[in-house]
């Protein structure tokens, strides 16, 4: 039972670190509301870690984990949407180009041949 308590506290502490790091890395992409929510949950979890209520630590850790995962999923979806929009833009730009631009001219007199250098 003591080992389980230590693991729960360590996991909560690790989650706090990961959450703060995620907020720092994605600060430009996270809304103020989301940032405030995560910071509040982190503060609450820190207080719980100092106490003895293991069930409360578990519950708050799960809540914080879910919020951080939702933020990560939202950022990922935004990145995917931007990538798809960029691909669509490139496809449109490519469609306007000459389809034979890179192709070899059929009336070209160039002959492909192998050669050997002799002394």
Secondary structure, DSSP 4 states (H G I P E B T S, - for coil): -HHHHHHHHHHHHHHHHHHHHHHHHTTTTS-HHHHHHHHHHHHHHHHHHHSS-HHHHHHHHHHHHHHHHHHHHHHHHHHHHHHHHHHHHHHHHHHTS-TTTTSPPTT------------
